[in-house]
Amino acid sequence: MINARSTLMSAIVTFSLWLSCAASADSLQSAKILLKVSNSAQQFSEQTKNHITDVLRTYSSIVAMETGIELPITIRSAIADCYSRAYDWSKFEGGFADILSQHLSGIQIDLLIGFYRNESIPPAQIENFKNAIGSAGAIAKNSADLIYKTSPGCVKQDAQIIIGYLSDAGLKASHHGRIE
């Protein structure tokens, strides 16, 4: 009798774990659909491009102010390539889907998918929709953490490239960080 109960309990636990994994997989798949319908890849790509433009503008401005010379296109391209590789959507998509599935219920994800597909929110689900929107801050924070932890960044490489270029041009950085 004890053996039969033990076997039954093991079967119930195994089945419960299987259901939990299946629900998690469904939620993760729905989160991936949400990323697609919300056009997240394109938005992320646009933000990356804007970031690259800002970085290049900043570096070019600093070098021009300190040395009076302009960074050549080859240097700017090398810097831009590093950021394009470091912040490629494919490196983050799975992590973003995971974050969505952790912070939103399956119902909330489905409501957001419907919203992005221009479907109306059923009146009985408005509270769920509001709660989903209320999760945006935590999702944004975890997404930023994911980007920070996942990407090696490019600042060290950028500095090496710029210092190498300035050195080749006969300029050097002083111990105060100024170019002489």
N, C-alpha and C positions, 0 to 999 in steps of 0.2 A: 504494500500500500504506500509506504513512504517512497519507494523507488518510482512508483507510478506518478505520485504527486511531484516529485523532483523532475521527472521527465516532462510532465505537463507544464510545470513552471518554466523549465528551460525552453520549451516550445513557445510559450506565451512571450517570454522575454525576447527570444529570437525574432518572432513575428513582429513584436512592437518595435524592435530596432530596425527591422526591414521597412516597416511602415514609415518610421521616422526618417530613414535615409531616402526613401522614395519621395516623401513630402519635401525634404530638403533639396533633392535633385530637381523636382518640379519647380520649386521656388527659385532655384538658381537659373533654370532654363527660362522661366518667366522674367527674371531680372535681366537676362541677356536680350530678350525680346524688348523689354523696356528701354534698354540702352540703344537698341536699333531704332525704335519708333520715335524716340526723343531726340534722335540725331546727335547723340552724345559724341560719337567719333568725330564728326565734322566740327562740332563746337570745341572739342579738345584740340583738334588740329589748328583751328583758328587761334585759340589761346596760345598754343605753342609758337605759331608764326609771329603773333604780336610780341611774345616774350623775346623771341630771337631778335626781332627788330629793335626792341628796347635795349637789349644787351649790346647789340652792335652799335647802336647810337651812343650808348654810354661809353663803351670802350673807345670808339672813334673820337669822341669828344675829349676824353681824358688824354689820349695820346696826342691829339692835335694841340690841346692847351699846353701840355708839358713839353712837346718837342717841335711843334709847328709843322709836323708832317702828318699825312693822311695814311690810315691803314689801307694797304692795297687789297684789291678784290680777292686775291688768293688767301690772304689771312682772314678776311671777313667770311669767305666761303668755308674755310676750315672750321672756324668757330661755329657757323650756322649748321654745318654738317654734324658736329658733335651734339648740338642741342636737338637736332632732328632725330638722331639715333637714340639719344638718351630719353627723349620724351615721345617715342613712337607709341601710338595708341595700343598696338598689339601687346605691349609690355604691361599695360595696366587694365585692359578690358576685363579679364577674368577676375582681377582683384576688385574692380568696381562692381561687377555683378555680385560677387561674394558680399561686399559691403551692403548693397541694396537688399539682398536676401536676408541679411542678418538684422537689418533695421526696419524692414517692412514686412508685414504679413502677406501671404499670398493674395488675399482679398485686396489689400492696399496696392500691391503691384499691378493686379488686374485693373483696378480703378484708374491707375496712372496710365497704363497702356491704352485703355479706353479714352482717357482724356486726350492723349497725344494723337489718337485716331479720330478726334472730333466727335466722340460719342458722349452722350449726356451722362451725368452722374445720377443714379437713382436716388430719390429723396431719402430712402432708408439708409443709404451709404454715405451721406454727406459728412457725418461725423468721422467715419473711417477715412474719407478723403482728406478732411482737415487734419487728422492725426498723421496721415502720410506726409502732408506738406509740413507739419510741425517737426518731422524727423529730419528735415533738410539740413539743419545746423550740424547735427551729429554725423550725418552722411558726409557733409562737406569736410568736417574735421578729419574723419577717418580716411577720406579720399586724399586729403593733403598729406596725412601721415604715410599713406601707402606710396604716394609719389616720392616723398622725401626718403623713405626707407628703400624703395626699389631702384631709384635712379642714382647712378654714381655721380651725377652732376658733371659740369664741364669747367668749372672755375679754375681748377689747377691746370688743366690742359690749356685753357685760354691764356692764362698767365705765362705758361712756358712758351707758347706760340708767339705771343706779343713780345716777351723779353728776348726770345731768339731773333725775331725780326729786328728789333731795336739794336741788338748787339751786332747783327750783320750790317746794319746801317751805320755802325760806328758810334752808337749811343749806348749808355749804360745806366742802370738804375742805381741811385745812391743808397746808402744805408737808411736814409729817411724816406725812401720810396719815391723820391723825385728823380726825374730823368736828367742826366747831364750830358 
